[in-house]
Amino acid sequence: MYKVVLNKMSRDDINFDKWCSIKKNIHKRRRTVYARKKEIWWCALGHNIGFEQNGKNQYYERPVLVLRRFSKDLVLAVALSSVTKKRNKYYHQYTLDGNRYAVILSQLKVLSTKRLLRKQGIFPGNDFREVQGKIKNFC
């Protein structure tokens, strides 16, 4: 027989509940976002499971790089980070406006454009080709 133990809600439980509420509102949006490849967008990635990248702040957001647009509703994107990890094959370092950032190559996702909140900028061209090449080598 299994014994059920009820504990106080963990920080993760609270974050999951908050995220689910936000996610319901995102799902109801009717606005259309026209994202294109090479664009950097702030995206409501949410509060995720395990080692998947979480969003931050009030809307659980983080920047993503759009790799491909499948339709007006879906894009292939990869998470970006201000934390750079040298000598890690799953991170591609790049510089934008004099600051160092990283593409987290292992965090590739198909996303609804409803999750895209605001455009941040354009990804550097040469680095974009390198990112595409590294992702192709994963497969």
C-alpha positions as CSV (number, residue, x, y, z in Angstrom):
1,M,0.0,0.0,0.0
2,Y,1.3,3.4,-0.9
3,K,1.2,6.3,1.6
4,V,0.5,9.7,0.1
5,V,2.4,12.5,1.8
6,L,1.2,16.0,1.3
7,N,3.9,18.6,1.6
8,K,3.8,22.4,1.3
9,M,3.8,23.6,-2.3
10,S,7.3,23.8,-3.6
11,R,8.6,26.9,-5.5
12,D,8.4,24.8,-8.7
13,D,4.7,24.0,-8.0
14,I,4.0,27.7,-7.6
15,N,5.9,28.6,-10.8
16,F,4.0,25.9,-12.7
17,D,0.7,27.2,-11.5
18,K,1.6,30.8,-12.5
19,W,2.9,29.7,-15.8
20,C,-0.3,27.7,-16.6
21,S,-2.4,30.8,-16.0
22,I,-0.2,32.9,-18.3
23,K,-0.1,30.1,-20.9
24,K,-3.9,30.1,-21.1
25,N,-3.9,33.8,-21.9
26,I,-1.2,33.4,-24.5
27,H,-3.3,30.6,-26.1
28,K,-6.3,32.9,-26.4
29,R,-4.4,35.6,-28.2
30,R,-5.6,36.5,-31.7
31,R,-2.7,38.6,-32.8
32,T,-0.5,37.4,-35.6
33,V,3.3,37.9,-35.4
34,Y,5.3,37.7,-38.6
35,A,8.7,36.4,-37.4
36,R,11.5,35.7,-39.9
37,K,14.7,33.7,-39.8
38,K,17.6,35.5,-38.2
39,E,15.3,37.5,-35.9
40,I,15.8,37.6,-32.2
41,W,12.5,37.7,-30.2
42,W,11.6,37.7,-26.6
43,C,9.5,34.6,-26.2
44,A,7.2,33.3,-23.4
45,L,9.0,29.9,-23.0
46,G,7.4,29.2,-19.7
47,H,8.4,27.2,-16.6
48,N,9.6,23.9,-17.9
49,I,10.6,20.4,-16.8
50,G,14.1,19.2,-15.9
51,F,16.9,20.8,-17.8
52,E,14.8,22.6,-20.4
53,Q,15.4,26.3,-20.5
54,N,13.0,28.3,-18.4
55,G,11.8,31.8,-19.1
56,K,12.4,34.5,-16.6
57,N,10.6,37.5,-15.2
58,Q,6.8,38.0,-15.0
59,Y,6.0,36.3,-18.3
60,Y,8.6,33.5,-18.1
61,E,10.3,35.0,-21.2
62,R,13.8,34.6,-22.7
63,P,15.3,35.6,-26.0
64,V,15.2,33.1,-28.9
65,L,16.7,33.0,-32.4
66,V,14.2,32.2,-35.2
67,L,15.9,29.6,-37.4
68,R,13.0,29.0,-39.8
69,R,9.4,30.0,-40.2
70,F,7.1,27.1,-41.1
71,S,3.9,29.2,-41.3
72,K,2.4,32.4,-39.8
73,D,1.7,30.3,-36.8
74,L,4.9,28.2,-36.2
75,V,8.6,28.8,-36.1
76,L,11.7,26.7,-35.3
77,A,13.8,28.6,-32.7
78,V,16.6,28.1,-30.3
79,A,17.1,29.7,-26.9
80,L,19.7,32.4,-26.3
81,S,21.6,33.2,-23.1
82,S,23.8,35.9,-21.6
83,V,25.7,33.1,-19.9
84,T,28.5,31.9,-22.2
85,K,30.1,28.5,-21.6
86,K,33.4,28.2,-23.4
87,R,34.4,24.8,-24.9
88,N,30.9,23.4,-24.8
89,K,29.7,22.0,-28.1
90,Y,26.1,22.8,-27.2
91,Y,26.8,26.6,-26.9
92,H,27.7,28.9,-29.8
93,Q,29.3,32.2,-28.6
94,Y,28.5,35.4,-30.5
95,T,28.9,39.1,-30.0
96,L,26.0,41.6,-30.5
97,D,26.3,45.3,-29.8
98,G,29.6,44.7,-28.0
99,N,28.2,42.1,-25.6
100,R,28.9,38.4,-25.5
101,Y,26.0,35.9,-25.6
102,A,25.4,32.3,-26.4
103,V,23.0,30.2,-28.5
104,I,22.1,27.1,-26.6
105,L,22.1,24.7,-29.5
106,S,20.5,21.8,-27.5
107,Q,17.4,23.9,-26.8
108,L,15.9,23.7,-30.3
109,K,12.1,24.0,-30.3
110,V,9.1,24.4,-32.5
111,L,7.1,27.3,-31.1
112,S,3.7,28.9,-31.7
113,T,4.2,32.5,-32.8
114,K,1.6,33.4,-30.1
115,R,4.6,32.9,-27.7
116,L,6.6,35.7,-29.4
117,L,6.3,38.9,-27.3
118,R,8.5,41.5,-28.9
119,K,11.3,41.7,-31.5
120,Q,14.7,42.3,-30.1
121,G,16.8,42.6,-33.2
122,I,18.6,40.7,-36.0
123,F,21.2,38.0,-35.4
124,P,24.7,38.5,-37.0
125,G,24.8,36.9,-40.5
126,N,28.1,35.0,-40.3
127,D,27.2,33.6,-36.9
128,F,23.8,32.6,-38.2
129,R,25.4,30.4,-40.8
130,E,27.7,28.8,-38.2
131,V,24.7,28.1,-35.9
132,Q,22.8,26.4,-38.8
133,G,25.9,24.3,-39.6
134,K,26.3,23.2,-36.0
135,I,22.6,22.2,-35.7
136,K,22.8,20.3,-39.0
137,N,25.7,18.3,-37.6
138,F,23.7,17.2,-34.6
139,C,21.3,15.2,-36.8
